[in-house]
Each structure stands twice: as C-alpha cells, then as structure tokens.
Amino acid sequence: MTGVSSFFDILAHEKRRPRAPVHSLHRYFGKFIPAIPRAAINAFTEPGQMVGDPFMGSGTTAVETRLAGREGWGRDLNPLAVRVARAKTADLDLHHLESLLSTLESGLAASKEDEIELPFCTNMEHWFRPEVAKDLALVKSLINGYEAEPERNFFLVCLSAIIREVSNADPRHVFPGYSKRMRELDRLGRMVDVRRTFVKGCQRRIGHYAKFRQAWPAAMSLDLRVGDSCTDELPPCDLMVTNPPYLGSIRYLETMKLEMYWLSLLADSEEYRLLDRQLLASERWYKQEYAQPISTGVSGLDAIIERLYHEGHEKMGYVTGRYFLMISAFLRSASGSLRTGGHLVVKMSDSFVRIVTVPAHEYWIQLAAEHGLDVVACRTDDYHSRSLLTKRNSFSRMLPHDYLLVFRRD
Ligand SMILES: C[S@@+](CC[C@H](N)C(=O)[O-])C[C@H]1O[C@@H](n2cnc3c(N)ncnc32)[C@H](O)[C@@H]1O
C-alpha cells in the first residue's frame, strides 16, 4: 500500500503493460482499462484485503483482484455481466474444461438435429438464420447437460461470446442492426458455421483462461452477484474501484440483448424493459413520470434541471435529477461499506445533456462529502477504451476526457 500520491505514478506505468488476455473473454461496452483497478489495488490495499466493484460490468476489477491476491466482491444489475465476470474468475480445472469441450464436440458431431426448443428472442428470424438458431440451441442444450455450475457457466459465456458473430447483426455496429452491408454479404453467400465458431472460440478462451489461472497467487474469496448498488447494502471493503454508467451514456442493455435472450436471462421484452429502467442513467421514462422536476437538494444541479425543463427537455431534466439522487444513494452505501481509511476510486465523466454541460465530477465530490467521503484526488484521464468513444446518443456530445476521482473514508 503506497497511497494516493503514487496511485497516478503506478497507473502511468501500468497503462504501458499488456493486459491479461482473459479480459477479452467476452465483449462488453464501457469496459475499464485494467490498469486502473490494478493501480488502485496496488496503491490502496495490502494482500488479503477486500476490494469491491459495485458496477462491475464484465469483471475487470474482479480479474485484477484475483491477480493481486486480494479478496473481493462485485455487483451488477445485469445478469449477463455477472455471468461473464464469474466465467473469467472462477476457479476451474483446466483438464476438466478441455475434456468437457471434447465431449461437447463429440456431442455436436453425433447430433441428429432433433427439434430443440428455441429461447425467446424478439424477432428471432430477423436476427438469426433458421439453421444458425437451430445449431445455437443445440450447443446450448448440450452445455445445459453439465451438472457443475462453474463449468456450465464458462461454456455458456463462450456461447454468448459468439452470438453476435453468427447473427445477422453487423459486427461494426454497437447496437444490433441488420445493415445493408450484411444483407449484401448474405446475398454473396456469407458462410456461418456455428459449431466450428463455437469450438474454436472455446479453445481460444480456455487458452486465455489458462494463462490467467497460472498467474493467480492463490484462490481468495470472490463474491460476484446480481445486485442494485444504489439501493442495496454493500459488503465491507478496504477499496472500491468502479466506473458507473455516465449520464447520457451508452444503452448497455441494448448492446447485449441478443446474447441475453439466448442465455434466457430475459424471459421477454417486458423483462428487458423493466431491467433497463432500473439501470443507473436509464432514459426509459414515460411523460407522466417526468411531468414534475425532481429536486436533488444541490442548488447548481437543481438550476440545471430547471433549465432543462424550461427549455422543453423535461425527460432529460428528470433523468439528470434521478441520476444524481441514485448516485447520492450509492455514495451513502459506499460510505457505509468502506472501512475507516478505505478508498473509493471512480472513473466518471461530465456530460453534455441536450443544451447544457453537467459538470458531474463537481456534484460527485459535493455529494460524497455529504456522506463522509472526502475527495483526495481529482484528475482528468484520457480515453483509452474504443467503446467509450461510442457516440452515446443522438443528443449527447463527446467530452474530451474522463475523470479519476479518489475519495477517502475518514
Ligand atoms: C461502465 S459499466 C462497468 C464496466 C466494468 N468496469 C467493466 O470493466 O466491464 C457500468 C455497469 O453498471 C451497471 N449498473 C447500472 N446501474 C446499476 C445499479 N443500480 N447497480 C449495479 N449495477 C448497475 C451496468 O449494468 C453496467 O454493467
């Protein structure tokens, strides 16, 4: 443990080091660069201490927690995120994984392609050719035959990781879309081989996992689960390192809906809608819900919200108010979960909302102070993730950099 002054030095050094390939097990938009949790863990904790990520996404912090020999926990409202984070960090036996894969391969070769029920997916025929859907269902049913959950989860995540590749959705697009380019490729006879793509993908991913597994100092406890970090009590920890969704940020759920339907993590479009509304920074609200402005109790913010309402952007006024009320609730939980002297490291961004720049980092600092978390560092951080550069929505403007905020619980 070296403290806040060396955090940024360690970070500069870590950014130049290669990332563990296991981080790429599954795509996920808005991923952390691993250097951030790695530097924070080195600077703010000792081996054996507890590291938490309340918005863990695909588990970048969890992987780095394992590599550093710390204990940890992670929470995310998205069940796919939890599955991916668990697949990356589970304590799996490599020989067993390899032998399960050979069994799977034999099962695929022997299959007579009986009718297998497809999971619910909106517009299945639009997104998947009939033979592709059939093969995906077959792979899924073979995986579901495994008894042990960690292995089953690993292969389900491998299956999820190829869904976009074998679908009709254009891989160049962030949100699924069957583009003109894809239609043209299909007209020219685009080949899709689900079984081969899956087996090759598993082999590559097992290889990545193997390298990571060899690098762990010891299997410390890691508790990763679905949870709402704005309403739930968070487990104790010495360090929290996280990047929550930004105001006006990418619609995470939409980028992953095909995968979630295939893994049966969403029963239908109503479940999709309800989960989307729960996410921090959600913009899925009805007129009657945002009829009245929300007060956050922070004068600068309330002035922004009022201005948005006044200029006819009621929904975004509501989204902004709700976002900061939820951030405040999260900071209260975070303060209760951090041990005295513990740190919270947040990667976040200011946002441009329709007509106004919201200096979110200033409000984070103000709200954190109200919950006993004092800011000890606030620095800008250049974008390093291609996915974060995605245009967030038609009204949001890209802001040139993110912030790294470090808070201490005294
Ligand atoms: C920027 S992503 C985190 C990415 C992660 N750092 C990684 O490397 O993959 C933000 C995550 O917050 C999750 N999220 C949104 N609202 C949440 C809430 N109220 N509680 C817990 N997780 C939430 C989203 O599902 C998303 O996975």
Ligand as a Chemical Component Dictionary entry (heavy atoms), coordinates in Angstrom:
data_LIG
# 
_chem_comp.id                   LIG 
_chem_comp.type                 NON-POLYMER 
_chem_comp.pdbx_formal_charge   0 
_chem_comp.three_letter_code    LIG 
# 
loop_
_chem_comp_atom.comp_id 
_chem_comp_atom.atom_id 
_chem_comp_atom.alt_atom_id 
_chem_comp_atom.type_symbol 
_chem_comp_atom.charge 
_chem_comp_atom.model_Cartn_x 
_chem_comp_atom.model_Cartn_y 
_chem_comp_atom.model_Cartn_z 
_chem_comp_atom.pdbx_ordinal 
LIG C1  C1  C 0  -19.402 1.208  -17.332 1  
LIG S1  S1  S 1  -20.146 -0.322 -16.957 2  
LIG C2  C2  C 0  -18.910 -1.065 -15.979 3  
LIG C3  C3  C 0  -17.902 -1.774 -16.819 4  
LIG C4  C4  C 0  -16.855 -2.507 -15.997 5  
LIG N1  N1  N 0  -15.996 -1.594 -15.289 6  
LIG C5  C5  C 0  -16.027 -3.412 -16.890 7  
LIG O1  O1  O 0  -14.818 -3.276 -16.935 8  
LIG O2  O2  O -1 -16.625 -4.253 -17.577 9  
LIG C6  C6  C 0  -21.361 0.099  -15.780 10 
LIG C7  C7  C 0  -22.169 -1.078 -15.252 11 
LIG O3  O3  O 0  -23.053 -0.624 -14.240 12 
LIG C8  C8  C 0  -24.186 -1.494 -14.225 13 
LIG N2  N2  N 0  -25.271 -0.841 -13.459 14 
LIG C9  C9  C 0  -26.081 0.151  -13.834 15 
LIG N3  N3  N 0  -26.895 0.505  -12.833 16 
LIG C10 C10 C 0  -26.583 -0.288 -11.769 17 
LIG C11 C11 C 0  -27.046 -0.375 -10.428 18 
LIG N4  N4  N 0  -28.027 0.410  -9.969  19 
LIG N5  N5  N 0  -26.471 -1.302 -9.611  20 
LIG C12 C12 C 0  -25.483 -2.120 -10.070 21 
LIG N6  N6  N 0  -25.003 -2.068 -11.333 22 
LIG C13 C13 C 0  -25.539 -1.156 -12.176 23 
LIG C14 C14 C 0  -24.459 -1.712 -15.699 24 
LIG O4  O4  O 0  -25.190 -2.896 -15.906 25 
LIG C15 C15 C 0  -23.037 -1.786 -16.268 26 
LIG O5  O5  O 0  -22.614 -3.124 -16.361 27 
# 
loop_
_chem_comp_bond.comp_id 
_chem_comp_bond.atom_id_1 
_chem_comp_bond.atom_id_2 
_chem_comp_bond.value_order 
_chem_comp_bond.pdbx_ordinal 
LIG C1  S1  SING 1  
LIG S1  C2  SING 2  
LIG S1  C6  SING 3  
LIG C2  C3  SING 4  
LIG C3  C4  SING 5  
LIG C4  N1  SING 6  
LIG C4  C5  SING 7  
LIG C5  O1  DOUB 8  
LIG C5  O2  SING 9  
LIG C6  C7  SING 10 
LIG C7  O3  SING 11 
LIG C7  C15 SING 12 
LIG O3  C8  SING 13 
LIG C8  N2  SING 14 
LIG C8  C14 SING 15 
LIG N2  C9  SING 16 
LIG N2  C13 SING 17 
LIG C9  N3  DOUB 18 
LIG N3  C10 SING 19 
LIG C10 C11 SING 20 
LIG C10 C13 DOUB 21 
LIG C11 N4  SING 22 
LIG C11 N5  DOUB 23 
LIG N5  C12 SING 24 
LIG C12 N6  DOUB 25 
LIG N6  C13 SING 26 
LIG C14 O4  SING 27 
LIG C14 C15 SING 28 
LIG C15 O5  SING 29 
# 
